[in-house]
Amino acid sequence: MADDTRLDGKVAIITGAAGEIGAATMQLFAARGARIFAVDRDEAQLQRAVAALPSEARGVAITADVTREDDVAGYVQRAVADAGRIDVFYNNAGIEGVVAPIQKFALDDFRRVLDVNVVGVFLGLKHVLPVMLQQGAGSIINTASIAGLVGAPGIAVYSASKHAVIGLTKSVAVECSDTGVRVNCVCPGLIESRMLSSIAAGRPAGGPADAAPVLKRIPARRLGAPAEVASVVAFLASDAASYVSGSAYTVDGGRTAA
Ligand SMILES: NC(=O)c1ccc[n+]([C@@H]2O[C@H](COP(=O)([O-])OP(=O)(O)OC[C@H]3O[C@@H](n4cnc5c(N)ncnc54)[C@H](O)[C@@H]3O)[C@@H](O)[C@H]2O)c1
């Protein structure tokens, strides 16, 4: 019997591909047989991440800012021009923003987080969906966060932006009913990464992200790894998830269940 978790021949676009979760997901997609179009605004880091892919992935690096509609239209056109289709879209680029209580948040900082995390996700959906609807098939995975499910002190705007990603995911999934296009999101918890260290460093209590009180609140008693997020994304991307749409999958070691 064919392994329906494989991604052989599928054409995938990944945004935030130079980041830790994006790069881990690219590697797993490539290992499962996908062809990769990798998007990020950090050109140097993106080139390194794409160079690390196996040659069969035929990785293409596209430097683009997900908040600019021309850039988004451009990465979609490039994938369609080169590969003729888009089977999987991992809409993942995001920023944590400044860590501060809401009364100290500057308006520009607030808008910047919404711009990348919400407008960027919206623009990706807007430009990729027509291609998938025309094909009558496709899988979109947005990256939300457990901060999209529960409150997160010091990163209220990040939390608001990720709540918005979950709302977009569910609504667009329903808009795509009966089209063959599935739309889901992942909600990573505390993943051992640059982003988590940056948030932990900005919190008044300070201390490392893996400090005992933090781990005590996670039933798995450890931080997650980017590869553990990637494996859920790869499942959602695959035909093994053929009956999954509109879901927000937590990858958090049980943190939001506790
Ligand atoms: N690391 C965690 O603990 C964690 C937890 C929950 C959710 N997330 C989410 O996972 C996603 C990936 O996070 P990560 O940990 O890999 O972070 P990261 O900072 O390593 O990667 C994010 C990538 O997005 C890119 N990016 C940012 N703004 C962009 C823009 N305007 N246009 C194009 N690219 C842009 C960055 O250059 C970077 O390469 C984000 O959406 C993040 O909010 C992360």
The ligand as an SDF file (V2000), in Angstrom:
LIG
                    3D

 44 48  0  0  0  0  0  0  0  0999 V2000
    9.7360   29.4110   18.1150 N   0  0  0  0  0  0  0  0  0  0  0  0
    8.6460   29.2190   18.8490 C   0  0  0  0  0  0  0  0  0  0  0  0
    8.7220   28.8810   20.0460 O   0  0  0  0  0  0  0  0  0  0  0  0
    7.2920   29.4330   18.2280 C   0  0  0  0  0  0  0  0  0  0  0  0
    6.1480   29.1120   18.9780 C   0  0  0  0  0  0  0  0  0  0  0  0
    4.9090   29.2960   18.4280 C   0  0  0  0  0  0  0  0  0  0  0  0
    4.7700   29.8020   17.1280 C   0  0  0  0  0  0  0  0  0  0  0  0
    5.8930   30.1280   16.4250 N   0  0  0  0  0  0  0  0  0  0  0  0
    5.6870   30.6600   15.0780 C   0  0  0  0  0  0  0  0  0  0  0  0
    6.3910   29.8470   14.1460 O   0  0  0  0  0  0  0  0  0  0  0  0
    6.7530   30.6070   13.0040 C   0  0  0  0  0  0  0  0  0  0  0  0
    8.2390   30.4010   12.7310 C   0  0  0  0  0  0  0  0  0  0  0  0
    8.9780   30.8210   13.8840 O   0  0  0  0  0  0  0  0  0  0  0  0
   10.5110   30.4410   14.1460 P   0  0  0  0  0  0  0  0  0  0  0  0
   10.6390   29.9840   15.5320 O   0  0  0  0  0  0  0  0  0  0  0  0
   11.0150   29.5900   13.0390 O   0  0  0  0  0  0  0  0  0  0  0  0
   11.1150   31.9220   14.0750 O   0  0  0  0  0  0  0  0  0  0  0  0
   12.3650   32.4910   13.2700 P   0  0  0  0  0  0  0  0  0  0  0  0
   12.5230   33.8990   13.6890 O   0  0  0  0  0  0  0  0  0  0  0  0
   13.5100   31.5370   13.3760 O   0  0  0  0  0  0  0  0  0  0  0  0
   11.8350   32.4170   11.7570 O   0  0  0  0  0  0  0  0  0  0  0  0
   10.9230   33.3330   11.2250 C   0  0  0  0  0  0  0  0  0  0  0  0
   11.3570   33.6390    9.8040 C   0  0  0  0  0  0  0  0  0  0  0  0
   10.3930   34.5240    9.2210 O   0  0  0  0  0  0  0  0  0  0  0  0
   11.0970   35.4750    8.4560 C   0  0  0  0  0  0  0  0  0  0  0  0
   10.2960   36.6980    8.3130 N   0  0  0  0  0  0  0  0  0  0  0  0
    9.9350   37.5610    9.2990 C   0  0  0  0  0  0  0  0  0  0  0  0
    9.2450   38.5780    8.7700 N   0  0  0  0  0  0  0  0  0  0  0  0
    9.1730   38.3540    7.4280 C   0  0  0  0  0  0  0  0  0  0  0  0
    8.6170   39.0660    6.3490 C   0  0  0  0  0  0  0  0  0  0  0  0
    7.9730   40.2410    6.5240 N   0  0  0  0  0  0  0  0  0  0  0  0
    8.7110   38.5530    5.0990 N   0  0  0  0  0  0  0  0  0  0  0  0
    9.3650   37.3750    4.8980 C   0  0  0  0  0  0  0  0  0  0  0  0
    9.9490   36.6700    5.8840 N   0  0  0  0  0  0  0  0  0  0  0  0
    9.8460   37.1570    7.1440 C   0  0  0  0  0  0  0  0  0  0  0  0
   12.3770   35.7410    9.2340 C   0  0  0  0  0  0  0  0  0  0  0  0
   13.3950   36.3020    8.4050 O   0  0  0  0  0  0  0  0  0  0  0  0
   12.7180   34.3510    9.7440 C   0  0  0  0  0  0  0  0  0  0  0  0
   13.5890   33.6640    8.8600 O   0  0  0  0  0  0  0  0  0  0  0  0
    6.3810   32.0620   13.3240 C   0  0  0  0  0  0  0  0  0  0  0  0
    5.1290   32.3580   12.7110 O   0  0  0  0  0  0  0  0  0  0  0  0
    6.2460   32.0480   14.8360 C   0  0  0  0  0  0  0  0  0  0  0  0
    5.3920   33.0650   15.2980 O   0  0  0  0  0  0  0  0  0  0  0  0
    7.1420   29.9470   16.9370 C   0  0  0  0  0  0  0  0  0  0  0  0
  1  2  1  0
  2  3  2  0
  2  4  1  0
  4  5  1  0
  4 44  2  0
  5  6  2  0
  6  7  1  0
  7  8  2  0
  8  9  1  0
  8 44  1  0
  9 10  1  0
  9 42  1  0
 10 11  1  0
 11 12  1  0
 11 40  1  0
 12 13  1  0
 13 14  1  0
 14 15  2  0
 14 16  1  0
 14 17  1  0
 17 18  1  0
 18 19  2  0
 18 20  1  0
 18 21  1  0
 21 22  1  0
 22 23  1  0
 23 24  1  0
 23 38  1  0
 24 25  1  0
 25 26  1  0
 25 36  1  0
 26 27  1  0
 26 35  1  0
 27 28  2  0
 28 29  1  0
 29 30  1  0
 29 35  2  0
 30 31  1  0
 30 32  2  0
 32 33  1  0
 33 34  2  0
 34 35  1  0
 36 37  1  0
 36 38  1  0
 38 39  1  0
 40 41  1  0
 40 42  1  0
 42 43  1  0
M  CHG  2   8   1  16  -1
M  END
$$$$
